[in-house]
C-alpha cells in the first residue's frame, strides 16, 4: 500500500489548482462556462468514467486529488453532485449518460431517498417527492432509486420533463444549492437494479476528499493571518494559545489526509476494506473539517465574523458537508457494527 501521491497525481493537482485559482469565485455562484472548461480543458467530469464510455478511466485516488482542490477553492455549483451521480452510474453503467458526462455536456445529480420517502416507478412513469437534492436546480438529469414491483431499481429522469417540479431551497452553504424535487408522473428510464452496496461508500470517500481540501485551505488561511496580524504589540502567531490551537488543527489535517488517502486506495484496490474505510472517513473527517473551519473563523477574530471575509464560507461549507451523507454519529455506529464492537 502506497498512500503517497505519484508524479502524475501531483501534476494533476497542480493543473487543477492553477485552473481554480483563476476561475473559482465562490461568491459569484455557479458559472456554466467554468464547468464547460472543467470538462473540456481538464477532463474532470469524465475522470472516473471508464474509457469505453469516453472517460479517463482514472481511479478514486485521482478523484480524491481533484476534490481536495475543488474543496479548497470552494468551487460553487454542482460539480460534487455530478461526481456523486457518476459514482452511481459506474455501478449501473449507462452509455448515454456516462458519455455525456465525460464530454462535459451533462450536469447530473443523484438522490438517495430516506426511508420515509416513497418514490415509485410504474412502467416508464415515476412519482414521489425528494425533499433535498444536491445541485437539483442546475442538474439536467436525476438518478434516483425507485420501487418497481418487488425490487428497487435505479432510474434516470430528465429534470426538464413536464412531470418534474423543482423548488430552490434556502441553504446554509450559499456556494452550493439544493432543491426540493417533486416527480408527478415524469418519464423515467430504468438503468438497472440498485446495487446492494458500493455507491454510498464511494460517495463517502469523495465527500471526505472535498472536506480535506476545505480543512487545508482553512488552516493555510489562518496560519498566514497569524503571521501578519498584530495585537497588543505582538503578532498573534507568537501567542502560546494561538500556537497550540494551530498545532491541533495541523494534526487534524494530517490525520484526515492519511484517512482520505487510505479510503481512496481501498476504493481502487481493496473493495473488502472499503466499507470500513468509508465509514471511518466520514466518522472522523466530517467532524474534523467542521472543527478546523470553526477554529479558523474564531482565530480570525472580529474580521472572521464579517460577511466580507471568506471565513464564514468555509465554516458553512464544512457544516453542510458534515451532515450531507448523515452526521458523524451515523458513520461511527456503522463503523462499530463493521468492527463488531
C-alpha angles and dihedrals in degrees: 000000000000114000095176119105117255121230090258091053092049089051090050090051092050093050094049093045092050092050094047093046088064101033113029110095108169095186093055095056130214116000114189090199091061090051092051089054092047089057097036107038098029102023091221096143090062097039097117095026109114116255091243088067095046098267133123094255091222125156137242091268088066092041090053090053091054096045091049088059096044088050093050090050093044088231105205124221138036103320094115090044090055090048090053091049091048090052089054093046093052087059092049100026119213117180097205096051097038092049092050091049092048091052092049093242097116135058110200139179136188132221126208105190117216116240093265093058117089117204113173133185122207114179105316095332125095131196135182144090128265112196097197127023120173111233089000095148095050100039124101097199134032121207109203138171111236138179112249113177108308097340140066115238135183113242135186120222127190104228094213090062113124089238092062125084123184130197120195112231129216104242136190091230103064092188094066126040135215132196141202108235126201118194112200108174094320118168112259136184120217113231098183143282115323109259112246093228144355104065099081093042092055092045088054090054092049093049092048089054090055090047090053089056092050090051094049094049092047092051093047091050096052094043089054091048093049089057095058107027114093127198126178090358096307136089107257090231089068093063114100094224091056092045092053093049093049090049090052091049091049091053091051091052092048092050092046091052092053091049093048093048090049093048092049090049090051091051089054104034113015115037090173091064095042100089092055093041092049093048090048091049094057095036092057109020096046094058095036091053092054093047093051092047090047094050091044088056093046094048090054086067119201095349090058091064095056123100089228092066122076094226093095091051091059091044092053095044089050093051094045091049092047093065100027096101095024130301119286092260090065091055092043089055091048091048091050090051091049090050090046092236 
